[in-house]
């Protein structure tokens, strides 16, 4: 892979779900690439196909047709074992729901990932990065929604993935808390060089990306390069 090659590249990716006699086209011949170190915002309304695309990029689902390449490896025909290795070794996920284990502390929730990773950060360092270094031993019930989401981000970045995929990470949060979470994601991307994709229906968030990919009805309708990335503090919705 050369310095200008994409980290991840999907070409002609389609996804069709069979529901009895009904065929639902979630994605239609999508071409998308993610470059090393960039932050991309995938923007679209509910049902536009953006979450389906994220699941395929992250190896959580397989395309009906098309190809997916990670660096120089074709993942299109990878078996389940290889896709598990890909997700475990190279991809971090952040979802709208935090998916923390209630009976574990913040430190222990992050340790679940760091213990199975090849070159992880210390859980304490990951939580410090997201501003929770003084709440290591708090349980999820003792944390606000924004703090729980930051634990989820710490858990995702603790294994030092090359790719961070975020599906509506501010969807369950108010504006101020959402802005705090976006500030953390921006800091992770700039500070660690982790290629980051944020999926959202929130148009205001588009200004944070190096690129904005707009989706509708399972297709990419527009790709825009931002001249510069906006400061998180200037984002309002």
N, C-alpha and C positions, 0 to 999 in steps of 0.2 A: 504494500500500500504506500503510495507517495504522500507527500505532505499535503497535497491538495485533494486527495481522494476522500470521498465521504466515509464517515465511520459506519454508517448504516444506510442502505439503499433498497428501496422497494420499487419494482418496475411492473406495470400492468397488473397491479394487485386488485383482484375482485373477491368479494365474499358473498355467497348466496346461501341463505338459510332455507331449508325445506321445512315447511309447516303444513303437513298433509299434502294437499294438492296445490298449495300456494307456495310460490317461490319469492322470497324477499331478498332484494338486491341491496345489501348493506353498503357495499363498496363496488364501484364501477371503474375498472382499469385505472387505478390510482398510481401515479408516479411521485415519489417523494424521497428526498435524501436528507440526512442530518450530518453536518460537518463537525469535525473535532472542535470542541470548546464553545460552540455556538449555543445560544438560547433561542428556541423557536416557539412561537405561540400558534397553536392550531385552533382556529376560531370557527364556531358554527353553532347553530341552534340544536336543540335536542333532536335526535334522529338523523343528524346530518352524516353520521358515519365516523365521527372523530374517535369515539371510544373503541369502536371495532378496529379502526386503524391502529390505535395505541396497543390494543391487545395483540395484534399481529406483529407489530414492531418489537414488542417485548417478549415474543415467543409464548404468549398465553393462549394463542389461537393460531390456526393455520389458514392461509388463503385458499379459496376455491381454485383460483388460477393466478398466475403471475409469479414473480421471483422476489426473494428477500436475501440480501447479502449483508453479512457483518464483516467488516474489513475485507479480507480476501476469501471468506468462506461463504459458500452457498448454503443457506439454512432452509431452503425451500423443501428439500427432501429429508431433512434431519429427522432422526427418530426421537421418541419421547425422552430418552436418556440424554441425548445431545442437547435438546431444547432446555431440559432441566439444568444442565451444565451452563448453558448460555445465560439463562436467567440468574442462576446462583452466582456466577462469576463476573458478569458484566453489566447487569441491569438492576437498577433500583427503582422501586415503584412507590408512588404516593397517591392515595385515593381520597375521595371526598369523605368517606368514612375512615376513621383512624385505624380501626382493626387492632387496637391494643388489647393485651390480655389483662383483664381487670385485677387478677390476683398477683401480678408482677409489678415491681417498681419500674420507674422510667429506665433506670440503669439495666434492669433485668430484661425489659422488653427489647432494648437495643442489643443486649448480649445474645439474644436468640439468633441474630443475624451474624454478629461478629464471630461467634463460636464456630460457625460453619463456613467461614470465608478464608481464602488463602492469605490475604494480606490486609487484615482489617485495621481500622482505627480502634483505639481504646474507646469503649462506650462513654467513658467520662469525657474524652476529647470531642466525640461526636455531639454530645449533649452541650458541651461548652460552646461549640460552634453555632448552635441554634439558640444560645442564650439561656440555657437551662442548667448551667453548671452548678447552681445552688439548690437544685430540686431533684437530685439524682435518685433519692430514696422515696420520692412521692409516688403514690399509686395513682392510676388514671382518675379515680373519683375525686382526688385531691387537686386535680389540675383543671383549668378552664379548657374550653374547646380549642382555642388557639394554641395553648400549651400542649394539649394532646396531639394536635397536628404537627407541632414542632418536634415532639418525640418521634412521631411517625417519619418525619424527614430525617431526623438523626439516625433512626433505624435503617433507612434506605441508603444513606451516604456512608454509614459505618464500614461497609465492606468495600468502600472506595470504588464504586462502579464507574465505568466509562460513560454510561448512559443512564440518565435519570428521567423517568417518565411520570408525569403528574397529571392525573385525571380529575379536573375540577377541584383543585386543592383548597380553594377558598369558597366553594359552593355552600358550605354549611356555616359560614362565618359572617359576622357583621363587617362593615367596611373597615373599621380601624384594626380589627383583629386580622382580617384578610390582608390588609396592607402589611402588617407585621410578618405574616407568613410569606408574602411575596418578597419582602426584604430579605428573609432568610434564604429563599431559593435563589435570588439574585446574588447574594453573597457566596453561596455554595458554587454557583456557576463561575463567577469571576475568580474566586479564591482557589478552587481546586481544578478548574478547567473541565469539569464534568459536562459533557454535552447534555443539554436539558431541553425537554419538550413539555410545554404546559398546555393542556387541553382545557378550553373554557368556552362558555357562551357569552362571557363578559367582554364586550368590545373595548372597554377602557384598558384592559390588561394587554391588549395588542401592542401598545406603545413600549412595553418592556422588552420586546424581543429584538434580536438581530434581524429575524425574518418573521413575517406573519403569513400563515397558510390558511386561507378561508375555504370552508367546505360547505356543501349543500347537496342533499339527496345522494349521498355516497360518492360525490365527485369533488375534486379540487377545482374551485372556480376562480381563484386568484392567489398569486404569490407576490408579496410586497417586501422589499428590503427597506428597513428603517435606516435613515441617514445616521441616526444615533439612537441609543437606548435611553428612554426616559428615566428620570429618577423616580423611585417608588413613591416618594413623598408627594409627587405631583399627580398621582393616580387617584381619581375620584369616580364613584359610581353610586 
